[in-house]
C-alpha cells in the first residue's frame, strides 16, 4: 500500500518540478527579452545623432581634426584614462558609421549580454532556472541608468561593470583546482585600469586575491603548479605596472573639492549603495542604503564562514569576497571624490551602472553557499527590492528622456532653418553641453566633417560667426 502511494505521488512531484523549471525559464528569459527590447526602444525614441555631454570632447578626434595617438587615448578625463572605450568609439566612427548613437547602442548591447550571462550562470549552477533569475535583467537593464545609455563616452563605466560580471561568472563556474579563477582575475588586473578610474579602484582587492593564490593557493590543499604560478606572477606584475603607469602624470581634478568630513564620505557611500536596490527613489535612499549595506555584510559573513570551514571551496569563496570588497572600494572612491560637491551627487544616474553588479555577486554567493533556505530567500528578497523600485525608475527615466529629446529637437530645428553654428551651440547649451563656446567649436568641426546633425546637409554652409565664437577657449 505504501509503495502504491509513493508511486502515485512521484509523477506529481516530477510534474511540479518540470512546471517549476519551465516557468522559471519563461520568467527569467521573458524578462530579459522584454527589458532588452525596452532598452533599445527607449534609446531609439529619445536619442538623436547629436553628441551629449562627454561625447562632445571626442569630436576633434572623431572628425580627424586631432590625430588618434596613444597619448590622446591615454590622456586623463576627470579621474579617468578610458583607453579601451575611446579606441572602441573611434573604431565605430571610422569603420561603421559617423553616428553618435552607435556607442549608445553598443552600451545597451553589452548590458543585455551581461544580464544574459548571469541568467545562464545561475541556471548552470542550479541545474535549472527560477523566476528569481529575473533579478539580473531587472538590475542590469534598468533604464534608470540614463547617463550610461545616452552618453556613448560612458562606455568606460559599462566596461568596468562588464569585467566585474565576467569575474562573477568565473567564480560561479570555478571548481576546486580550476585555472579559470587565477587566469580571470590576473587578466582583470591588466584590463581594468584601461577602462578608467572605475576599473582602477577595483584592482587592489582583486590583486590581493591573486597574490594570495600565487603564494598559497589560499590554503586549499591545491597549490598552483609552477606554470600557473608563473602566469599569475606575470599577470600580477603587468597589472601593477599598468596601475603605476596610470598615476604617472596624474593630477586630481581641481573642480572636485575634497570631502568636508569622514562622515560625509560614509554618508555618500550609503547613498551610492542605495542605487543598487532603489535607483532614484530619493525619499527612501537611507533605508535602501542600509539594506544594501546589510546584504553586503551578511554575504561577506556567509563567504567567510564557508572559506574557514571548507578548504576546497576557499579560493572560490574568497574570490567572491574579493569582488564584494572591490565594489565597496569603488563605493568609497566615488564617495571620496564626489562628496565634496554635495551629499546627493553620488546619486547620478551613471552610478547605477556601477552598482548593478553588486546584487549579482550577492545573488550568486547565496546561490552557491546559502543552503536550502538562503538559496531561495535571498534571491526572492532581491527580486522584491528591485521590483518595488522599477516604477520610480521608469518615471525618472521618462522625465530624463523627455528633457534630452526637447534639447535635441531645439538643435534639429535650428539646423533645419539653416541657422548659424553659433545658434546651434546656444540651442544645445546647457542641456546637451554646459558651455556654449565649446559647443560652438565642436559643432563647427562636425559641420565641416558633415557629422551628427550635419550628416544630411547637402552643402556645407558658411557659418555666420557669432560674437561668442571669437572667445572660444582653446
Secondary structure by P-SEA (a helix, b strand, c coil): caaaaaaaaaaaaaaaaaaaaaaaaaaaaaaaaaaaaaaaaaaaaccccccccccccccccccccccccccccccccccccaaaaaaaaaaaaaccccccaaaaaaaaaaaaaaaaaaaaaaaaaacccccccaaaaaaaacccaaaaaacccaaaaaaaaaaaaaaaaaaaacccccccaaaaaaaaaaccccccaaaaaacaaaaaaaaaaacccccccccccaaaaaaaaaaaaaaaaaaaaaaccccccccccccccaaaaaaaaaaaaaaacccccccaaaaaaaaaaaaaaaaaaaaaaaaaccccaaaaaaaaaaaaaaaaaaaaaaaaacccccccccccccccccccaaaaaaaaaaaaccccccccaaaaaaaaaaaaaaaaaaaaaaaaaaaaaaaaaaaaaaaaacccaaaaaaaacccccccaaaaaaaaaaaaaaccccccccccccccccccccccccc
